């Protein structure tokens, strides 16, 4: 297992609600994935499996995302804020 795969496993283990081997369960997580010089987010992740250097992430909508473990750069926990700020910063 490479150093980046170990780091991904440690991130998943620390952030998960439950873990069994290389399977991790989350209540409401967003995975941050490195894509070139920017990041992509995978929201509402409930289950992640780490196998052979690959991450298999499943969302609450049944969508599945597969990517290399070394691409995992962070995990955000909790729900995203649904409160929106009006256009020019004015409040009603």
N, C-alpha and C positions, 0 to 999 in steps of 0.2 A: 504494500500500500504506500503510495507516494505521500509526501508531506502535505500537499494540497488536499488530498483525499482525507487524510487524518484531520486536517483543519475543518473540512466540511462536516465530517462525522461529529467532531466536538461541538461545532456550532449547532447542529441539529439536536444533539443530545442535551445541550444546555437550554435550548429554547423550547423543546417539546414538553407536552404535558405528560406523556407516557412514552416509554421506549422498550422495545424487546429486540435485542440483537441489533440489526441494522434497519429496523422498522420503527418509525417515529409517528406519533399522533399529536395533532395540534387542534386547538379550539378555533382560532381565527388568526392565521399567520399569512404574511406576505413574504415570498422569497425574492431576493434581489439577485439577479443573474447578470454577470458581465457579458456584454455583447459589444465587442470591439472596444471603443473608448467610452461607451456609455453603459447604462444599466437598464434592464427590462424587469418589470415586476410581475410576479405571478401571485394573484390575490386569492384570498379565501381558501388557502391550502389547509386540508384536514389530515392528509396522510402522505408520508414520504418514505420511500424505500431506497436504500443505498446498496447497490450491488455492482461489483466489478468496475468500480470507478464511475458508475452512472447513477444519476438521481432520477427516480420515477416519482413525480409529485401529482397528487390527485386533489382536485378542488371539490367544494361542496356541490358544484353543478355536475360532477362526474367527468369533468375535463381532465385529461392527463397530459403532463408535460415531461419530456425526457431531455436531459442535458448532462454534460460532463460534470462530475463533482467539483472539479477545480474552478468551474464558472460561478459557483455559489459565493457571493461576496457579503451577504448579510441576510438577516431575518428580522422583519418588523412584526411585532405582536400587538394584538388588539385591533379594534375596528377603526377604519379610517373615518375621519370626521365628515359628517354629512352637512355640517353648517357651512354655508357659502357666504362669502363676503360680496356685497354688491359691487358693481363695476368700478366705480371711481373711488371706492373707499368710504362712501357715505353710508350712514346707517339710517334706516327708516325711523 
